[in-house]
Amino acid sequence: MRRSARSGERRTAASAVSPRILGAHVEGPFLSAERLGTHPREWRRDPDRRLMERLLKAGPVTFVTLAPELPGAVELVDLLVRHGVVVSCGHTDATAAQAHVAFDRGARAVTHLFNAMRPLRARDPGIAGAALCRDDVVLQLVVDGHHLAPRSSSSRCAPDPAGSPW
C-alpha cells in the first residue's frame, strides 16, 4: 500500500492507475488490392460507410489506415475526422494528387512510409512524395533493419520553428 502525498489516503498500487485500452488502430480493411502486404486478400473491402460506423461503435477506434484512392475513401476520411479519429493513408496505390485530396480533407499520417505503397519515382512521386512535402502529415517508419535500408530511416529533419516535433 502507498500513501498519497497530497491527501494522505491509503490506496493499493492496482487502484492507482488501472490498465485500459486507449484505442485501436484499424489497419484495413479498406486497402488497395495491389498493395496489401501481408493482409489477407479475402479480408480486403472497398470503403463502406456502414461497416466503418459499425467498427466505430464496436470499441474505441482512434486511428484508421485506408487507401485514399479507393471509391468512397475520401468520404470515410470526412466521417472519421468528424469522429475525432486520426486518419492515415497506407496500403495504397495513390497518386500524389489523390494523396493531397485526402490530406486536404484531414488525413494526417502515412502508415509505414515506403512500404505497401506506390513507390516514389522522379516523374510519379505518389503518396510518398506528396507526404514528404507536407508539414501537416506525420510520417511513420518501420525502422527494423528489414522494411527500410538503414540510410532511408536516418535522414535529418529541420526542427519546427515553434519547437514541436509534430
N, C-alpha and C positions, 0 to 999 in steps of 0.2 A: 504494500500500500504506500501511496505517496501523499504528502500533504501539499495542497495547493499553496503557493507562495502568497497569493492575494487574499483568498478567502479563509484559509485555514481549514477548509473542508477536507475530509478524507475521501479518497477515491482509488479504485483499483486501476492498474495500468490499462486493462481492457476497456474500462469505461471512458478513458481519456479521449481516445480517437478510435472509432471502430472502422475497420476496412469497409470500403463500399466501391461500387462501380461508378466511376465518374461519367463514363460514356463510352460508346463503341465507335470504332472506325469501321464503317461498312465499305469494304473494298470490292465493289461489284454489287449486283450482277450486271450493271449497265456498262459493259465493256465492249471494246472493238473485237470482233471475231478474228481480226488479223493480228491483234496484239494481246492475246490472253495470258501469255506467260504460262504459269503453272495452274491457272484457274481452269477447272473442268469445263469443256465446251458445252456440255449439256446444262450447265447452270447459268450460262450467259443469257441475258434478256435485253430486248430493246427497252428504252426508257418507258416506264409505265407509272403514271401518277398514282393510281390506286395502290399498286404494290409498294411504292415509296411511302405513301401515307400509312399503310399497314406496318411497315418497318419502323416508322417514326413512333407509332403508338405502342409497339412491342417493348420498347425499353429506351433508355437514354442514348439516343444517337447524337453524337457530337461532331462527327467527321464522316464525309462520304466521298469516295473516289468514283468518278464516272468518266466516260469518253464523251467529250463535248460535241463531237461531230455527228453523233447519232441523232436521228429524227426524234424530237421531243426532249432532248437533253437540256437545252437552254431553258425550257420551261421548268424542268426539275431544278436547275440552278436557282431560278426565281423562288420556287417553293421552299427549297432548303434554306436559302438565305432568310426568307421570312420567318422560318422556324429557328433561326439562330444557329444553324448547322454550318460548320466550315466545309466548303466545297473544294475538292481537289481534283485536278484533271490527271488521269493516268490510264494505263492500258488503252492507249489511244493512237489513232492514225490521223489525228487532227492536223490540218494545215495551220500555218501561223495566223491566217485570217480567222479561221474557226476558233482558235485558242483565244485570240483577242476578244472575240464576241463573248466567250464565256467569262473571261477576266473582267470585261467591262460590265457584265451582269452580276458579278460578285464572287466568282470562283477566286480563291485566294492562295492556292497552293498547287504544286505539281508533285504527284506521288512518284517516288524513286526516279528522279531525273535521269534520262538517257536509257532507262530500262523499260521494256514493253511499251515503246512509243516510236513514232516516226523519227528516223534519225535526222540529225542536224546536217544539212548539206548547204553548199555555197549558194545555190540558186533556189533552194527549198528549205528554209530554216525550220519549218514545222513548229510543233509546240515547244520544243526545247529552246529554239532561237527566240520565239516570242516571249517565253518566261524569263529568259536571261536578260531581256531588255527592259523588264518592268520592275519598278521598286515596290509595287504593291502585291507581289507574288512571292511566297515562300518556296524555296527550292529544297526538296527533301532528297537526300542521297543515301544510298546503301553503301556504307564505307566498310566493307568486309574483306577486301582484297580479291573478291570474286566478281562482283557486279560492275565494278569500275576499275580501270587501271589506276595505280597509285597517284599518278600526276593529274588525273581527271578530278580527283577529290581534294587536291592540295592547293587549288587556286586561291588567291587572296582577294577579299572584297574590301572596298573602301568603307570605312565606318560611316554610319548615318550621322549627319551634322547634329542632329538632336540627341545623339548618344544611344539610341535604341538599336539593338541588333536586328529588329524586326521591321 
